[in-house]
Amino acid sequence: MNPIAAQAAAAKAAGHPLGQLNDSNPTHHGLAPQFLPETYTADPRGPLGARQAIADFINASRGRGVDPANAPAAPDDDASPSFSAAPAVDPSNLYVLSSTSEAYAWLAMLLCDPGEAILMPKPGYPLIESICNLTATRAIPYQQFFDGSWALDLASIENALREGNGSVKAIAVINPNNPTGAYTKPGERQRLVELAKRYDAAIIADEVFYDFTLEPFDGNARWAGEQGVLTFSLDGFSKMLAAPHAKVGWIEVSGPAEDVAQAERHLDMISDDFLPMSNLIADRIPTMLQEAATQTERVAARVRGNMAALHRLLDADKQSGDGVVDVLRSEGGWNVLLRFPSSIDENALGLRLAHDFHMNCQPGYYFDMQSNGFLSISLLPEPTQFERNVRIILEAVHRELA
């Protein structure tokens, strides 16, 4: 910091901010329009009122940022995550921005120099890899594997960290993952925290689907509020309100105090360069938060109902003697993976769905599944349309096998 900026900061901290000869904020000079009379504060983390409303919402709905009913007791091991010790969310640890996609970009800029890397899960939605490419950052995949349920290949994560020789700066976890639907298990979390500390990496936890449980195991907990390692938890209104056009997301920063303070100093610079969220949007955040619980439960009821219908339709298809389609266990989210005989080429099935039924699809290779024979299906449609979609898939598979 140069001497002039340092003197200005010291004066502000002492409660005597200096006047500004170059103040070009028109809202300080009576020039704002009547429909938007507020003073523009240019807070890089987003307007304080919006961050306070989000912090209050998180603290009320999550029990200080962690789900204590589901949180396992942490072993007496200084490498284990402190599930139950997360403090109440402070609005100063929140950054409000347009979307979680923008959050990934900011964090790539924060944590990585050009050519450095973020670990990302596979199978998975290709968003992280695309954003890394745009920010001159490498995305290195680590695997999940399925053995009745999904689990992280922790050995592949450790190998990538070790072979990176310090160039891997973050481990991205999706909790729950899309499209596998897997939450981070307690043992996986403990190991990830240990590895992140050992190799000086941060955790980026995308938790936008967290509240949409389907077939979860016991012990799920949010990464938000993790104290054992520098952690950036991402959430927002897109999934919470089932409103992708409500482009508001946030980053919650937690971890050891010194690491958090250093990260926030640099993140302030990045967010300031991209300019804080518009007051027009921020003013609507308290109203949107009022709808959050109702909307989340509405969507959760839809996806759980369709999941039950999916099992019923697949069971009926098997009882008919022709059933060859299964659904992989999905612990949470909006999408599930169907498995069909690997003798059917995924492209061939997709083309049949398009030609015979005028339906588009997302085959498994879109998500880097390691073998053929998978299809992602959304649980969001209205029940009648959802059942029609499932029946179309079953008919298309039967035609391919004929």
C-alpha positions as CSV (number, residue, x, y, z in Angstrom):
1,M,0.0,0.0,0.0
2,N,1.4,3.4,-1.0
3,P,1.9,6.1,1.7
4,I,-1.1,8.2,0.6
5,A,-3.5,5.2,0.6
6,A,-2.0,4.0,4.0
7,Q,-2.7,7.5,5.5
8,A,-6.3,7.4,4.2
9,A,-6.9,4.0,5.6
10,A,-5.4,5.0,9.0
11,A,-7.7,8.1,9.1
12,K,-10.7,6.0,8.3
13,A,-9.9,3.5,10.9
14,A,-9.5,6.3,13.5
15,G,-13.0,7.5,12.6
16,H,-11.9,10.6,10.7
17,P,-12.1,9.7,7.0
18,L,-10.4,12.1,4.7
19,G,-12.4,14.2,2.2
20,Q,-12.1,13.1,-1.4
21,L,-10.9,15.6,-4.1
22,N,-11.5,13.0,-6.8
23,D,-14.9,11.7,-5.5
24,S,-16.6,10.6,-8.8
25,N,-19.5,8.8,-7.1
26,P,-22.6,10.7,-8.4
27,T,-24.7,9.5,-5.5
28,H,-22.6,11.6,-3.1
29,H,-23.5,14.7,-5.1
30,G,-27.2,14.6,-5.3
31,L,-27.2,13.3,-8.8
32,A,-28.9,9.8,-8.4
33,P,-32.3,9.3,-10.0
34,Q,-35.4,9.6,-7.8
35,F,-36.3,5.9,-8.3
36,L,-32.9,4.9,-6.9
37,P,-32.0,7.4,-4.2
38,E,-29.7,5.3,-2.1
39,T,-26.0,6.2,-1.7
40,Y,-23.8,3.8,-3.6
41,T,-21.3,2.4,-1.0
42,A,-19.2,0.4,-3.4
43,D,-18.6,-2.3,-0.8
44,P,-16.6,-5.0,-2.7
45,R,-18.3,-7.8,-0.7
46,G,-21.8,-6.5,-1.7
47,P,-24.2,-4.2,0.1
48,L,-24.0,-4.8,3.9
49,G,-27.8,-5.0,4.2
50,A,-28.0,-7.8,1.7
51,R,-25.1,-9.7,3.4
52,Q,-26.7,-9.3,6.8
53,A,-30.0,-10.6,5.5
54,I,-28.3,-13.7,4.0
55,A,-26.3,-14.2,7.2
56,D,-29.4,-14.0,9.4
57,F,-31.1,-16.5,7.0
58,I,-28.2,-18.9,7.2
59,N,-28.0,-18.8,10.9
60,A,-31.7,-19.3,11.4
61,S,-32.1,-22.1,8.9
62,R,-28.8,-24.1,9.4
63,G,-28.2,-23.8,13.1
64,R,-25.1,-21.5,12.9
65,G,-24.1,-22.7,9.4
66,V,-23.9,-26.5,10.2
67,D,-26.6,-29.1,10.4
68,P,-26.1,-30.3,14.0
69,A,-28.7,-33.0,13.8
70,N,-26.8,-34.7,11.1
71,A,-23.3,-33.7,12.1
72,P,-21.1,-36.6,13.3
73,A,-19.0,-36.3,16.4
74,A,-15.5,-35.4,15.3
75,P,-12.7,-37.7,16.5
76,D,-10.1,-36.4,18.9
77,D,-7.7,-35.7,16.0
78,D,-6.4,-32.3,15.1
79,A,-6.7,-33.1,11.4
80,S,-10.4,-33.8,11.6
81,P,-13.0,-31.3,10.6
82,S,-14.8,-29.4,13.3
83,F,-18.4,-30.1,12.2
84,S,-20.1,-28.8,15.3
85,A,-17.8,-25.9,16.2
86,A,-18.7,-23.6,13.3
87,P,-19.5,-20.1,14.6
88,A,-22.5,-18.1,13.5
89,V,-22.1,-16.6,10.0
90,D,-20.7,-13.1,10.1
91,P,-21.8,-11.0,7.1
92,S,-18.2,-9.8,6.8
93,N,-17.3,-13.3,5.7
94,L,-19.9,-13.3,2.9
95,Y,-19.4,-12.1,-0.7
96,V,-22.6,-11.5,-2.7
97,L,-22.2,-11.8,-6.5
98,S,-24.2,-12.6,-9.5
99,S,-23.9,-16.4,-9.5
100,T,-21.9,-19.4,-8.2
101,S,-20.3,-19.6,-11.7
102,E,-18.9,-16.1,-11.2
103,A,-17.7,-17.3,-7.7
104,Y,-15.7,-20.1,-9.3
105,A,-14.0,-17.6,-11.6
106,W,-13.2,-15.2,-8.7
107,L,-11.8,-18.1,-6.6
108,A,-9.6,-19.4,-9.5
109,M,-8.2,-15.9,-9.8
110,L,-7.7,-15.7,-6.0
111,L,-6.0,-19.0,-5.5
112,C,-4.2,-19.8,-8.7
113,D,-1.5,-18.2,-10.8
114,P,-1.7,-19.0,-14.5
115,G,-1.0,-22.7,-15.0
116,E,-1.8,-23.7,-11.5
117,A,-4.6,-26.1,-10.8
118,I,-7.9,-26.9,-9.1
119,L,-9.0,-30.5,-8.6
120,M,-12.5,-31.2,-9.8
121,P,-14.7,-34.3,-9.5
122,K,-15.5,-36.7,-12.3
123,P,-18.2,-37.8,-13.2
124,G,-19.5,-34.2,-12.9
125,Y,-20.9,-31.2,-14.6
126,P,-18.3,-29.6,-16.8
127,L,-18.7,-26.1,-15.5
128,I,-15.5,-26.0,-13.4
129,E,-13.3,-27.1,-16.3
130,S,-14.8,-24.5,-18.6
131,I,-14.3,-21.7,-16.1
132,C,-10.7,-22.8,-15.4
133,N,-10.0,-22.6,-19.1
134,L,-11.2,-19.0,-19.1
135,T,-9.0,-18.0,-16.2
136,A,-5.8,-19.7,-17.4
137,T,-6.1,-22.3,-14.6
138,R,-5.8,-26.0,-15.1
139,A,-8.7,-28.3,-14.0
140,I,-7.4,-31.7,-12.9
141,P,-10.0,-34.4,-12.5
142,Y,-10.3,-36.8,-9.6
143,Q,-12.6,-39.8,-9.7
144,Q,-15.7,-40.9,-8.0
145,F,-16.6,-44.6,-8.1
146,F,-19.8,-46.5,-7.8
147,D,-20.2,-49.6,-5.7
148,G,-23.9,-49.5,-4.8
149,S,-23.4,-45.9,-3.9
150,W,-20.9,-43.2,-4.9
151,A,-17.7,-42.5,-3.1
152,L,-14.6,-40.3,-3.7
153,D,-11.4,-41.9,-4.9
154,L,-9.3,-40.3,-2.1
155,A,-6.2,-42.0,-3.5
156,S,-6.5,-40.2,-6.8
157,I,-6.9,-36.9,-4.9
158,E,-3.8,-37.5,-2.8
159,N,-1.8,-38.5,-5.9
160,A,-2.8,-35.4,-7.8
161,L,-1.8,-33.2,-4.8
162,R,1.5,-35.0,-4.4
163,E,2.4,-34.9,-8.1
164,G,1.4,-31.3,-8.4
165,N,4.4,-30.3,-6.3
166,G,2.5,-27.3,-4.8
167,S,0.7,-26.3,-8.1
168,V,-2.7,-27.6,-6.9
169,K,-4.3,-24.8,-5.0
170,A,-7.8,-26.0,-4.3
171,I,-10.0,-29.1,-4.1
172,A,-13.5,-28.6,-5.5
173,V,-16.2,-30.7,-3.9
174,I,-19.9,-30.7,-5.0
175,N,-22.1,-31.5,-2.0
176,P,-24.2,-33.2,-3.4
177,N,-22.6,-33.8,-6.7
178,N,-24.3,-33.4,-10.0
179,P,-25.3,-35.8,-11.6
180,T,-24.2,-38.6,-9.2
181,G,-26.1,-37.1,-6.3
182,A,-23.4,-38.0,-3.7
183,Y,-22.9,-36.0,-0.5
184,T,-19.5,-35.8,1.1
185,K,-19.3,-38.6,3.7
186,P,-17.9,-37.8,7.2
187,G,-14.8,-39.9,6.6
188,E,-14.2,-38.4,3.2
189,R,-14.5,-34.9,4.7
190,Q,-12.0,-35.7,7.4
191,R,-9.5,-37.0,4.9
192,L,-10.0,-34.0,2.5
193,V,-9.3,-31.6,5.3
194,E,-6.2,-33.5,6.3
195,L,-4.9,-33.5,2.7
196,A,-5.8,-29.9,2.1
197,K,-3.8,-28.8,5.2
198,R,-0.8,-31.1,4.3
199,Y,-0.6,-29.7,0.7
200,D,-1.6,-26.1,1.4
201,A,-4.7,-26.2,-0.6
202,A,-8.1,-24.7,-0.1
203,I,-11.6,-26.3,-0.3
204,I,-14.2,-25.0,-2.7
205,A,-17.5,-26.5,-1.7
206,D,-20.5,-26.0,-4.1
207,E,-23.6,-26.7,-2.0
208,V,-26.4,-25.3,-4.2
209,F,-28.2,-28.7,-4.2
210,Y,-27.7,-29.4,-0.5
211,D,-31.3,-29.2,0.7
212,F,-32.7,-31.5,-2.0
213,T,-32.2,-34.8,-0.3
214,L,-33.3,-38.0,-2.1
215,E,-31.8,-41.2,-0.6
216,P,-29.1,-39.8,1.7
217,F,-26.9,-41.7,4.2
218,D,-26.6,-40.5,7.8
219,G,-24.0,-38.0,8.7
220,N,-24.3,-35.4,5.9
221,A,-23.2,-31.9,6.8
222,R,-22.5,-28.7,5.0
223,W,-18.9,-27.6,4.4
224,A,-20.1,-24.1,5.1
225,G,-18.4,-22.9,8.3
226,E,-15.6,-25.5,8.2
227,Q,-12.8,-24.3,10.6
228,G,-10.1,-26.8,9.9
229,V,-8.9,-25.5,6.5
230,L,-9.5,-22.4,4.3
231,T,-12.9,-23.1,2.8
232,F,-15.1,-21.3,0.3
233,S,-18.7,-22.5,0.4
234,L,-20.9,-21.5,-2.6
235,D,-24.7,-21.2,-2.5
236,G,-27.3,-19.0,-4.1
237,F,-30.9,-18.4,-5.2
238,S,-30.8,-20.3,-8.5
239,K,-31.5,-23.7,-6.9
240,M,-32.9,-22.5,-3.6
241,L,-35.8,-20.6,-5.3
242,A,-35.9,-22.8,-8.4
243,A,-35.2,-19.6,-10.2
244,P,-32.2,-19.7,-12.5
245,H,-33.1,-16.1,-13.6
246,A,-32.6,-14.9,-10.0
247,K,-28.9,-14.5,-10.5
248,V,-27.7,-14.0,-6.9
249,G,-25.0,-16.2,-5.3
250,W,-22.7,-15.9,-2.4
251,I,-19.3,-17.2,-1.1
252,E,-19.0,-17.9,2.6
253,V,-15.4,-17.9,3.7
254,S,-14.3,-19.9,6.8
255,G,-11.3,-21.6,8.2
256,P,-8.3,-20.6,10.4
257,A,-8.5,-16.8,11.2
258,E,-5.2,-15.9,9.6
259,D,-5.9,-17.7,6.4
260,V,-9.4,-16.2,6.2
261,A,-8.0,-12.7,6.7
262,Q,-5.4,-13.0,4.0
263,A,-7.8,-14.6,1.5
264,E,-10.4,-11.8,2.1
265,R,-7.8,-9.1,1.6
266,H,-7.1,-10.4,-1.9
267,L,-10.7,-11.4,-2.6
268,D,-11.7,-7.8,-1.8
269,M,-9.4,-6.6,-4.6
270,I,-10.8,-9.0,-7.1
271,S,-14.5,-8.3,-6.2
272,D,-13.8,-4.6,-6.3
273,D,-12.4,-4.8,-9.8
274,F,-15.5,-6.5,-11.0
275,L,-17.7,-4.0,-9.0
276,P,-20.2,-4.9,-6.2
277,M,-23.7,-6.2,-6.8
278,S,-26.3,-3.7,-8.0
279,N,-28.4,-2.1,-5.3
280,L,-31.4,-2.8,-7.5
281,I,-30.9,-6.5,-7.0
282,A,-29.6,-6.4,-3.5
283,D,-32.7,-4.6,-2.3
284,R,-34.8,-7.6,-3.3
285,I,-32.7,-10.1,-1.5
286,P,-34.7,-10.0,1.8
287,T,-37.9,-10.6,-0.1
288,M,-36.4,-13.5,-1.9
289,L,-35.2,-15.0,1.3
290,Q,-38.7,-14.9,2.7
291,E,-39.7,-17.3,-0.2
292,A,-36.7,-19.6,0.2
293,A,-38.1,-22.1,2.7
294,T,-41.4,-22.5,0.8
295,Q,-39.8,-22.8,-2.6
296,T,-37.1,-25.2,-1.4
297,E,-39.7,-27.5,0.1
298,R,-41.9,-27.3,-3.0
299,V,-39.1,-28.4,-5.3
300,A,-37.9,-31.0,-2.8
301,A,-41.4,-32.5,-2.7
302,R,-41.5,-32.6,-6.5
303,V,-38.1,-34.4,-6.9
304,R,-38.8,-36.9,-4.2
305,G,-42.2,-37.7,-5.6
306,N,-40.7,-38.2,-9.1
307,M,-37.9,-40.3,-7.6
308,A,-40.5,-42.6,-6.0
309,A,-42.4,-42.8,-9.4
310,L,-39.2,-43.6,-11.2
311,H,-38.6,-46.6,-8.9
312,R,-42.2,-47.7,-9.4
313,L,-42.0,-47.5,-13.1
314,L,-38.6,-49.4,-13.3
315,D,-39.9,-52.1,-10.9
316,A,-43.0,-52.5,-13.1
317,D,-40.8,-52.8,-16.2
318,K,-38.7,-55.5,-14.5
319,Q,-41.8,-57.4,-13.4
320,S,-43.0,-57.5,-17.1
321,G,-39.8,-59.5,-17.9
322,D,-38.3,-56.8,-20.1
323,G,-36.7,-54.6,-17.5
324,V,-33.1,-53.8,-18.1
325,V,-32.9,-50.2,-16.9
326,D,-31.8,-49.3,-13.3
327,V,-31.4,-46.0,-11.5
328,L,-28.2,-45.5,-9.6
329,R,-28.6,-44.5,-5.9
330,S,-28.8,-40.7,-5.7
331,E,-28.5,-39.1,-2.3
332,G,-29.5,-35.6,-3.3
333,G,-30.1,-33.1,-6.1
334,W,-32.4,-32.7,-9.1
335,N,-30.9,-35.3,-11.5
336,V,-30.3,-39.0,-11.4
337,L,-28.4,-41.4,-13.6
338,L,-30.1,-44.3,-15.4
339,R,-28.1,-47.3,-16.3
340,F,-29.0,-49.4,-19.4
341,P,-27.2,-52.3,-21.1
342,S,-23.7,-51.2,-22.2
343,S,-24.2,-53.1,-25.5
344,I,-26.4,-50.1,-26.5
345,D,-24.3,-47.2,-27.7
346,E,-25.2,-43.9,-25.9
347,N,-25.1,-42.0,-29.1
348,A,-27.4,-44.6,-30.8
349,L,-29.9,-44.3,-27.9
350,G,-29.8,-40.5,-28.0
351,L,-30.4,-40.5,-31.8
352,R,-33.3,-42.9,-31.4
353,L,-34.8,-40.6,-28.7
354,A,-34.5,-37.7,-31.1
355,H,-35.8,-39.5,-34.2
356,D,-38.6,-41.6,-32.7
357,F,-39.7,-39.5,-29.8
358,H,-38.5,-35.9,-30.6
359,M,-36.6,-35.9,-27.2
360,N,-33.1,-34.7,-26.5
361,C,-31.0,-36.3,-23.8
362,Q,-27.7,-36.1,-21.8
363,P,-25.7,-39.3,-22.1
364,G,-23.2,-40.4,-19.5
365,Y,-20.2,-39.3,-21.5
366,Y,-21.3,-35.7,-21.2
367,F,-20.2,-36.0,-17.5
368,D,-17.1,-38.2,-18.2
369,M,-18.6,-41.4,-17.0
370,Q,-15.9,-44.1,-17.3
371,S,-18.1,-46.6,-19.2
372,N,-20.9,-46.7,-21.6
373,G,-24.6,-47.2,-20.7
374,F,-25.7,-44.1,-18.7
375,L,-28.3,-41.4,-19.2
376,S,-29.1,-38.4,-16.9
377,I,-32.7,-37.6,-16.3
378,S,-34.2,-34.6,-14.5
379,L,-36.6,-35.0,-11.6
380,L,-38.1,-31.6,-12.0
381,P,-40.9,-32.1,-14.6
382,E,-44.5,-32.2,-13.5
383,P,-45.4,-35.8,-12.5
384,T,-47.4,-36.6,-15.7
385,Q,-44.6,-35.4,-17.9
386,F,-42.0,-37.1,-15.8
387,E,-43.7,-40.5,-16.1
388,R,-44.0,-39.9,-19.9
389,N,-40.3,-39.2,-20.1
390,V,-39.4,-42.4,-18.2
391,R,-41.7,-44.5,-20.4
392,I,-40.1,-43.0,-23.5
393,I,-36.7,-43.9,-22.3
394,L,-37.8,-47.5,-21.5
395,E,-39.4,-47.8,-25.0
396,A,-36.3,-46.5,-26.7
397,V,-34.1,-48.9,-24.8
398,H,-36.4,-51.8,-25.8
399,R,-36.3,-50.8,-29.4
400,E,-32.5,-50.6,-29.4
401,L,-32.4,-54.2,-28.0
402,A,-34.9,-55.5,-30.4
